[in-house]
Amino acid sequence: MSLKLYNTMTRQKEEFKPRESGKVAMYVCGPTTYNYFHAGNARMFVVFDMIRRYFLYKRHDVRYVQNFTDVDDKIIQRGNIEGMDPLALGQKYIEEYFKDAKALNLLPATVHPKATEHIPEMIEIIQGLIDSGLGYEVEGDVYFAVDHFPNYGKLSGRTLEDMKAGARVEVDERKRHPMDFALWKKAKPGEPFWESPWGEGRPGWHIECTAMSLKYLGAGFDIHGGGEDLAFPHHENEIAQTEGYLKGKTFARYWMHNAFLTINQEKMSKSLGNFFTIRELLVNSPGEVIRFYLLGTHYRSPLDFNDQNLIMAQKGLERLQTSVRLAQEALGREGSAKNQQSQAELLKASKEAREAFEKAMDDDFNSALAYAALFDLAKTMNGYVHENPVPSEELAEAQGTLVELGDVLGFDLLHPAQVHIENDEILTQVMDAVLQIRSISRQKKDWEMADFIRDVLKEKGIIIEDTPQGARWQIKEIIER
């Protein structure tokens, strides 16, 4: 099956045909660095990281570019509030981004360009637009003339007539059309600025992505990605200025957008104030659990955030991690499996899981169905280990398949994230003693005492699991003992 993806430009699924065989060039809009990124931003970062990983799994060479907007109105405003230089503030939150990105297991981009490091490229493009009649200067500001670009609105499906009718009354009267957007902004007192042919100023938001994507990927690159809120006006404006500058050449071949993350069915955003930063969520949930939650729904479907769904995501991830761990324990024992029929079934399950996983991902990166393939394999593995708790080539194959496919989605099922526990050695000794007491209770058939110990520990977040090889304990099924 060939890989198909949904192209926002054509509003349909299309077979993916890269610009260059065996290679994928992707540009994904990065954060505006005036705060920690929130869970809605995280969904976009995680989704496109997953897409990148799947292309790598399919043996494509992926060049992945994700920018940092490190000069912007919001950064300047936040800097004024905090009494901090806006450019220093931007750098601060770039560094904080990488900390949270690591927690979510996001692969670093091939290139992470900063807007402030590409001002000359932006000025060159803006001048080219002015020279071609698509840009015009007014008192130190430069605007793009949308009515001079015939296909403006082709990504969002909007018309200039509709946009003009819906334009706000307070729109800048210096613009020739209400929807004309800023390419260059004249500096206000106290703002960071750069020299330009139009005076001291700074770039508009949209022009930076044009400059950086063309520099690092060239015209006609494969995939431009972002959240659905970026389709208009950001990506619409990118297309107009880029293809206007390129004199009609295609900017990007495929446009991909993930749906919103919502809170009580309302879009999560910093402007609405109804958001959780990833930094806040990481206090109570490991990054791998947050990632598991974000990929549990197809990327083009809305995803409503609540604590209960996050708890369910943790349980789901732990099921997969437990299956891998039980298989690992079996593979470390002595002996050999005798049941050839169950071995054949396990091998079949491994093959079917990989096929189902690839079928799901080849169909517009359907991570929800890919999860189902992983759970089916884990269930078969659990049954096999229960009946044959000894090594076999088939078990090693199944475990390897589950670990590999989990890694494609960004999960290390073999080495779960560990919870930090102070006095860990003392805790281990205490728990060993508790399990001995519980074992004696079970030998005396004092089931009430044995269950009491198990239930009290469970309330404290310590899970006891009885197995044919004896009892084991774990912290929320994350740390293996």
Disulfide bonds with the S-S distance in Angstrom:
none
